């Protein structure tokens, strides 16, 4: 899990704690939307944005920054950036995304592909235009 994903999960936990109940369905998202829009002047948030964040879907899109800022304001931070830079929130070590031995393999294969592509392009000469 990346640092960004961990921040989002931590924010979701804090929102659920303040809201007082877990958000597991469309009705919960609508109730949370009303609570957030009453507590936070701007940005306003939609139930659809909360559904994308809280309800699992096949395509996992990253939440919009305005959605994250509204949630951060709801739990007492100035914005999403303030939430991420707060002293009480610690980022994760992103090194587990690709293990170190695999990382070198990916780097080497990328270099080989780049060199091979360059050589092929150099061998191909487009017909001259006259």
C-alpha positions in Angstrom: 0.0 0.0 0.0 1.4 3.4 -1.0 1.7 6.4 1.3 -1.2 8.1 -0.6 -3.4 5.0 -0.1 -2.5 4.9 3.6 -3.4 8.6 4.0 -6.7 8.0 2.4 -7.4 5.0 4.6 -6.5 7.0 7.7 -8.8 9.8 6.6 -11.6 7.4 6.0 -11.2 6.0 9.5 -11.2 9.5 11.0 -14.3 10.5 9.1 -16.1 7.3 10.2 -15.1 8.0 13.8 -16.5 11.5 13.7 -19.6 10.5 11.7 -20.3 7.8 14.3 -21.0 4.9 12.0 -19.2 3.0 9.2 -20.1 4.0 5.7 -21.0 0.7 3.9 -23.9 1.6 1.6 -25.5 4.3 -0.6 -27.7 5.5 2.2 -24.6 5.9 4.5 -22.9 7.9 1.8 -25.9 10.2 1.4 -26.1 10.7 5.2 -22.4 11.5 5.3 -22.7 13.9 2.4 -25.4 15.8 4.3 -23.3 15.9 7.5 -20.2 17.1 5.6 -22.0 19.8 3.6 -23.5 21.1 6.9 -20.2 21.2 8.6 -18.0 22.4 5.7 -18.7 25.5 3.8 -16.5 24.7 0.8 -15.9 22.5 -1.1 -19.3 20.9 -1.3 -19.3 17.1 -1.7 -21.6 14.8 -3.6 -22.9 11.4 -2.6 -21.5 10.0 -5.8 -18.0 11.1 -4.9 -18.4 9.4 -1.5 -19.7 6.3 -3.1 -16.6 6.1 -5.3 -14.4 6.4 -2.2 -16.3 4.2 0.2 -18.0 1.5 -1.9 -15.8 -1.0 -3.6 -16.0 -1.0 -7.4 -14.3 -2.9 -10.2 -12.4 0.1 -11.5 -10.5 1.8 -8.7 -10.2 5.5 -9.5 -8.3 7.8 -7.3 -10.5 10.2 -5.4 -10.5 13.8 -6.5 -8.5 16.3 -4.4 -11.6 18.3 -3.7 -13.3 15.2 -2.2 -10.3 14.6 0.0 -10.1 18.3 1.0 -13.8 18.3 2.0 -13.2 15.1 4.2 -10.1 16.6 5.7 -12.0 19.8 6.6 -14.8 17.7 8.1 -12.3 16.1 10.6 -10.7 19.4 11.5 -7.8 20.0 9.0 -7.6 23.0 6.7 -7.2 20.9 3.5 -6.0 17.6 2.1 -2.4 19.0 2.0 -2.7 20.0 5.7 -3.9 16.5 6.6 -0.9 14.9 4.8 1.6 17.2 6.4 0.2 17.0 9.9 2.6 15.8 12.6 0.1 13.2 13.9 -0.1 11.4 10.5 2.9 9.3 9.5 3.6 8.3 5.9 4.3 4.7 5.0 7.5 3.4 3.5 6.7 3.0 -0.2 9.5 0.5 -0.7 7.1 -2.4 -0.7 5.6 -1.5 -4.0 8.2 -3.4 -5.9 10.6 -5.6 -4.0 14.3 -4.7 -4.3 15.4 -7.7 -6.4 12.4 -7.3 -8.8 13.1 -3.5 -9.0 16.6 -4.2 -10.5 15.0 -6.6 -12.9 12.5 -4.0 -14.0 15.3 -1.4 -14.5 17.5 -3.7 -16.5 14.6 -4.9 -18.8 13.6 -1.2 -19.3 17.1 -0.3 -20.4 17.3 -3.3 -22.7 14.0 -2.3 -24.3 15.1 1.3 -24.8 18.4 0.3 -26.4 16.7 -2.3 -28.7 14.2 0.3 -29.8 16.9 2.9 -30.5 18.8 0.4 -32.6 15.8 -0.6 -34.6 14.9 3.0 -35.3 18.5 3.7 -36.4 18.4 0.8 -38.9 15.2 1.9 -40.4 15.7 4.7 -42.8 12.5 6.3 -44.3 12.3 6.5 -48.1 13.8 9.8 -49.4 11.3 12.3 -50.7 12.1 13.9 -54.0 
